[in-house]
Amino acid sequence: MKKVECITRPLRLEAVKEALAACGVSGMTVTEVHGCGRQGGRTQEGGGDPASLLLPKVKVEAVIPDDKVEAVMTALADAARTGQVGDGKVFVLPVEEALRVRTGERGDAALT
């Protein structure tokens, strides 16, 4: 199993959710986050240190079977891409085990 984390623009959230659903991913966690990369943040009215400002982003996390990784990465990239700096990143991390608390199912069976 792998955990896929997609950090992208809030306006791309619906497209990202639809892309995951199209890949058969039924569960996800969405978190509002702030950050900056190459985009470097933005200035606000009234001043402030531009280096300390962070942009609003969303982080979408899902744990998926190994055989869906490539399809999910491609779908996420296509859904999040605007072609502008700040489109985001997709990370893939190993997951050793999963447990569905309600039923006790483990591994891939806990993901669906």
N, C-alpha and C positions, 0 to 999 in steps of 0.2 A: 504494500500500500504506500501511497505517497500523499503528502499534504501539499496542495497547490495554493499559493497566496498570490493574488492579483491586486496590485495597488494601482489605482487609476483615477481619472477625473470623476467627480460625482455625477456629471451629466451622462456618463457612459455606463452607469450602474444597470439600468434596465437592459441594455444591449448585452452586458456581461452575464446577467442572470438568465436571459433568454438563450445565450450561447451555451451555458452550462446545462440548462434543461434539454437543449437539443442533443447534447452529448450523453444524456441519460443520468446526469448528476442531479439528485433530488434534494440533497441537503447542503446547506452552506451557512456560513456566518458572515455577516456584513458589519463592519465597524467604521464609523467616521473617524478619520485620522487627519493629521496635518504633517506636512513635510516639504522638503525641497531637495532637488538634485541639481542637475545641470540648469534647470529653470531658475534657481537661485532665489525664490521667494518673490515678493512684490512690494512696492511701496504703497503706503496708505495715506489718505488725506491727513494733514496735520503733522506730518513728519514721522519720526521714529527711525530706528536703525534698520535699513533695508536688509542687512545681513541676518537680523534676528527674526525676520518675518517668515512664516511658513504658510504654504498653500493648503486649502482644504482638499482632501483626497478621500477615497473609500478603499478599504481593504476587504476583499472577498476571499474567504478561506473555505476550502473543501478538501475532504479526504476521499481519495479515489483509488480504485484498483490500478495496479501497475499497467495493465494493458490499455488503459484509457489516457495515459499521460500525454502522448503525442497529439492525439485528437483534441484533448482539452486545451493544451498549450496553444495550438493553432487557432482554435475557436476563440480563446480569450484574446489573443493578439489581434485577430480580425475584428472582434467586437470593441476592443478598447482603442484601436488605432484611429487617430484623427490626422496623423501626419505632422503634428506640431510637437515641439519640445514639451515634455511634461505629460506625455501619454501614459507613462507608468512603467511598471516592471511586473514580471511573472517569475515567481520562485517556486522550486520544487524541492521538497524535503522528504527524507525517509520517515515512515511511520512504522514502528515495530508491532503495534497491536492496537485493536479497537474493540470496545465492548459496548453493546447496547444495554443500558442499565435495565430497562423494562423487562427484556426477555432473556438476558444473559448471552445472546448471540455474540460470537467473536469473529475477528478477521473481516474478510470481505462481506460476510453475511450481515455484519453489523452496519454496513454502509448503505444498504438499500431500504 
